[in-house]
Amino acid sequence: MAAGARRSSTNETTKLKGKAMKTTLKAAILAASTMTLLACTETATQTSAPAMRTGSSADESACLSAVAQQTGNSVSVISSEFSQANTLVMVGVGPQSAPWRCLVSGGVVQEVMSMTDEGAL
């Protein structure tokens, strides 16, 4: 009977090791899933960085005035990008911040256009 008791004890030990491995595997999968979800959350919050504003305040002001005059609505700068030829200023119009494009150089507006319906008011 001693040999039978040893086999039974060995079988129980093997079963316990198998259960421990399954529990460890489940914990590892849960940890990996949690890390994946956290990575997604971090990526989403990183995309809300402030708008790029490399245009001068004079160019931005000129565009705000031009767009406000053309639309008769409240305006705000979404972004501005300086270049040697013209500075591109993206302007938000109204409560929905409808996008308008403004090209300006040295405070002189070259072009104003709605980006939602190809230039119409």
C-alpha positions as CSV (number, residue, x, y, z in Angstrom):
1,M,0.0,0.0,0.0
2,A,2.9,2.3,0.5
3,A,3.5,2.4,-3.2
4,G,-0.1,3.2,-3.9
5,A,-0.1,6.0,-1.3
6,R,3.1,7.5,-3.0
7,R,1.3,7.4,-6.4
8,S,-1.7,9.1,-5.0
9,S,0.5,11.8,-3.3
10,T,2.4,12.3,-6.6
11,N,-0.8,12.6,-8.6
12,E,-2.2,15.2,-6.1
13,T,1.1,17.2,-6.3
14,T,0.9,17.1,-10.1
15,K,-2.7,18.3,-10.0
16,L,-1.7,21.2,-7.6
17,K,1.2,22.2,-9.8
18,G,-1.1,22.2,-12.8
19,K,-3.7,24.4,-11.0
20,A,-0.9,26.8,-9.9
21,M,0.3,27.1,-13.5
22,K,-3.2,27.8,-14.8
23,T,-3.7,30.5,-12.1
24,T,-0.4,32.1,-13.0
25,L,-1.3,32.0,-16.7
26,K,-4.6,33.6,-16.0
27,A,-3.0,36.3,-14.0
28,A,-0.4,37.0,-16.7
29,I,-3.2,37.3,-19.4
30,L,-5.1,39.6,-17.1
31,A,-2.0,41.8,-16.5
32,A,-1.2,41.9,-20.3
33,S,-4.8,42.9,-21.1
34,T,-4.8,45.6,-18.5
35,M,-1.5,47.0,-19.8
36,T,-2.9,47.1,-23.3
37,L,-6.0,49.0,-22.2
38,L,-3.9,51.5,-20.2
39,A,-1.7,52.0,-23.3
40,C,-4.7,52.9,-25.3
41,T,-5.9,55.4,-22.7
42,E,-2.5,57.0,-22.6
43,T,-2.4,57.4,-26.4
44,A,-5.8,59.0,-26.4
45,T,-4.8,61.6,-23.9
46,Q,-1.6,62.4,-25.7
47,T,-3.5,63.4,-28.8
48,S,-5.1,66.4,-27.1
49,A,-1.9,68.5,-27.3
50,P,-2.2,72.2,-27.7
51,A,-2.5,73.5,-31.2
52,M,0.6,74.5,-33.1
53,R,1.0,78.3,-33.3
54,T,4.1,79.4,-35.1
55,G,2.6,82.5,-36.9
56,S,3.0,86.0,-35.5
57,S,0.4,87.6,-33.4
58,A,0.0,90.4,-36.0
59,D,-0.7,87.8,-38.7
60,E,-3.2,85.9,-36.4
61,S,-4.9,89.2,-35.5
62,A,-5.2,90.3,-39.2
63,C,-6.8,86.9,-40.0
64,L,-9.2,87.1,-37.1
65,S,-10.4,90.5,-38.2
66,A,-10.8,89.4,-41.8
67,V,-12.7,86.3,-41.0
68,A,-14.9,88.0,-38.4
69,Q,-15.8,90.8,-41.0
70,Q,-16.6,88.2,-43.6
71,T,-18.7,86.0,-41.4
72,G,-20.2,88.4,-38.8
73,N,-19.6,85.7,-36.2
74,S,-17.2,85.1,-33.2
75,V,-13.8,83.8,-34.2
76,S,-10.8,82.2,-32.6
77,V,-7.4,80.9,-33.7
78,I,-7.2,77.1,-34.1
79,S,-3.6,77.0,-35.3
80,S,-1.1,79.0,-37.3
81,E,1.9,77.9,-39.3
82,F,4.6,80.4,-40.4
83,S,6.2,80.1,-43.8
84,Q,8.3,82.5,-45.9
85,A,5.6,82.9,-48.5
86,N,2.4,83.2,-46.4
87,T,1.4,82.2,-42.9
88,L,-1.5,79.8,-42.7
89,V,-3.9,80.7,-40.0
90,M,-6.8,78.3,-39.2
91,V,-9.7,80.1,-37.6
92,G,-12.6,78.6,-35.8
93,V,-15.9,80.4,-36.5
94,G,-19.0,80.5,-34.3
95,P,-19.9,78.2,-31.4
96,Q,-19.1,75.1,-33.4
97,S,-15.6,76.4,-34.4
98,A,-16.3,75.8,-38.1
99,P,-12.8,75.8,-39.8
100,W,-11.7,78.7,-42.0
101,R,-8.4,79.1,-43.7
102,C,-6.6,82.4,-43.9
103,L,-3.3,83.2,-45.8
104,V,-1.5,86.2,-44.5
105,S,1.9,87.8,-44.9
106,G,3.2,90.7,-42.8
107,G,-0.3,91.4,-41.4
108,V,-1.8,91.7,-44.9
109,V,-4.5,89.1,-45.6
110,Q,-4.1,87.4,-49.0
111,E,-7.0,84.9,-48.9
112,V,-9.9,83.8,-46.6
113,M,-11.9,80.6,-47.3
114,S,-14.3,78.4,-45.4
115,M,-13.1,74.8,-45.2
116,T,-16.6,73.4,-44.7
117,D,-18.3,74.3,-47.9
118,E,-15.6,75.5,-50.3
119,G,-15.6,79.2,-49.6
120,A,-19.3,79.9,-49.3
121,L,-20.5,81.9,-46.3
